[in-house]
Amino acid sequence: MSTGAPGEVRTLLLLGAGELARELAISARRMGIHVVVADRYAGAPAMAVAQAVEVISLRDGTALEGVIRTYRPDLILPEVEGVRTETLKTLEAEGFRVAPGSGPVHLARNRSGLREVVDRELGLRTPAWATASTEDELQRACDRIGYPCVVKPGDSTLGRGLSVVSGPARVDYAWAFAKEGGEGDAKGVIVEEFIDFHTEITLLTLREWTGELHFLEPIAHRQERGDYRESWAPAGVTEEQRIEMERMARIAVERMGGAGIYGVEFFLTEDEVIFSELSPGPHDTGMLTLASQDPSQFDLHLRAVLGHSVPPIRNSIPAASAVILADRDGKVKGYRGLSRALQVEGARIHLFGKPEAHPFRRMGVALAHADSVTEARARALEAAARVQLELE
């Protein structure tokens, strides 16, 4: 297995071509790196800025291996969940470089495996949890953990397939919804204790190949339907909460190893800091860093995985982001209201360039600055609301 910084990187392969991969591709292009991206559909956001594209199922190990052997990239960055990590592990053993590594990528994208490590091996406070491979097992697990509880796919750290189960009569729906929302090949689901939190936090944690860690400004975020809708900083955490989050993130990220950004998520209650999730690579709530700091999470991630020095981070906060959502299905012809959106003081718009829309799909993000978090959030939400999709 490859370890340490990869040396000179001339060709970078991004597995996944969404909005996060697009920003990574832009950062890499600025460094003179030849960027190849692969994803399941043509016209994905990062494909517009890459020098070579491949449309394949990243779960198809044979197709994935074919792309890797064809381009022989100096570095591979998985940027979506549905990647055949067994193939990455095999090729990594041959000498192909994967960041942060096939092991961390596989573990972080397996909910039950991650819970097993964080809870039972590392001893960090997580929601009580259980796994279920059938609907009957899920019913028993929900009864044991208690209602309300949260049911999620067993193979995804995104919000797809997540539901809050209010009582026994909703378990069948939760089972079907979780199975529909799964990204990988896991057959089961995970059920977790419902946490009555007041704030959700992403603590972006940067690890260098040397093992040195850097904690970025905590980002608060709001979700709907299990998916990110807003994020903002400062997050309003206390010094005690920050210290505890950094302690837990350090333990979890050091266990993962490798290099680059990890998005470590927490629930904050009145008296606890509770570990929620961990994902390798730039985080969706960290789109905020395009406005809130310099360098952004994308530039920092690339610097770290390439083995370059990490510069001092200059924060520019208060800042906020708000997602621009589609409300129906259709092919995208264009956008209305951009001029009005850009009239919002302190706001700017990033459109992702996705060719097709469907309800609740993220199509862009509005970013805004202000003198207070409250005003920054209001400006970002207003700017996002002024952008309307034109669909065929």
Disulfide bonds with the S-S distance in Angstrom:
none
